Amino acid sequence: MSPTSTGAVRQAVLDALASVAPEADLGSLDPRAVLRDELDLDSMDFLNFVIALHKALGIEVPERDYGKLTTLEACVDYLTAARKQ
Amino acid sequence: MGEFRMPSLGADMDAGTLVEWRARPGDVVKRGDVVALVETDKGIVEVEIWESGTIDALIVAPGTKVPVGTVLATTRVDGSPGPAPVTPPPAAAPAPVLRAQPGVRASPAAKQLARERGVDLTGLHGTGPHDSITRADVEHAATGTTEAAPAPAPMPAQAPAPVATREKPAGIDAAGMRRAIAAAMARSKREIPHYYLSTEIDASTVIAWLEADNATRPVTERILLAAVLLKATATAIGEVPEVNGFFVDGSFRPSSAAHLGVAISLRHGGLIAPAIHDVQARSVVEVQAALRDLVARTRAGRLRSSEMSDPTITVTNLGDQGVESVFGVIYPPQVALVGFGRVLERPWASGGMLGVRPVITATLSADHRVSDGHRGGVFLSALNRLLQTPEKL
């Protein structure tokens, strides 16, 4: 996979997070920090995050895969793989 | 002649600041139209008018803080066009100001426009009240024009003496909100003899139903468990109406409609519980859409007055924050609060067998002046039963 596509996915994830947690300093977000805890996301925030990812990347994350979107790193891995399919 | 007054947007509100008129003298308005923006301790609220008619005169100027009940504008209820307005229309009413980044004062509309146009607010000169940045300022910065925004309308001569002028940026003020919550909760604990009940609900059916249903839905239409819990609560209220309504002047006034106040935590701290109206009459899909809209507008500081003033019962879903159960403090003059904890996998005995099931703890805090534990228990039983057949909700 090209670094550009990973970078684009990463940026889309960060943009989606910024839309649900506008006050967060995402520049200093640890890629391995658990997003729900780190950014204090509730289930509505998480749904809006998934909707934002869908808008940006065209990927519909099924509910059963929510558990795979734990950290920034995990999101990028999951979405990059989903994009290739 | 009708009068449009500063509304009471909750038991804890004594006064509010008019920040912007959304109507001018001569405008024909109908019941439910937003005619003004008012700043409270809980942020800026879009205030609806409750009587159709024609706006006659705007009495209170933007930026003025007045007690609840003060006449803000007069209306003619016949709807016929009246004489030319005497009061200058505040066409250039200053935009509401919201605390933004330190050092930058900009209205929510200005901030939104700035995001859309990619304008950096820092360093921008504001022409609004207290040098705050208005939407017009952002427009000018974006288009490169430099003309100043029109000056705010002069205060009409008949304006009442303000209680206090606005010294700080409007918007959600953490200390003010803390005081408002403190006042309401202290009053609740002083006046309302609470009783508390709790029951564990086997959530395996509702969760399986929701997962199967959501799998068929596009991501934008997925339903949260919270929406199902709200709908079940409203339906259970139909069986036990003693938990829904207001205790006013020494007696209980039941409400036929279930306007569910939804406790929504704000990202910077604090809590607002605005209402989703008539949940009993909405489908789960509609409740989900209303919930999503309400959470977004609450966090953006864009609530409507009716949502603030008339919840008939409050529902709190602290389960999202990981707690197992929540025994809430009733928001006066309401008479009950329903709490849902998080979904937990638990050992569960059923039909002589032990299994592992997702379990949710539902609680009821209710006003003993209005109902007894027995009726509260009937309510929680109804809630449990309804959640076992979610497809019927």
Interface residues (C-beta under 8 A of the other chain):
Chain A: A21 P22 E23 D40 D42 S43 M44 L47 N48 V50 I51 H54 E60 V61 P62 E63 R64
Chain B: E211 N214 A215 P218 V219 T220 R222 L224 L225 A226 S265 R267 H268 L291 R292 V295 A296 D320 Q321
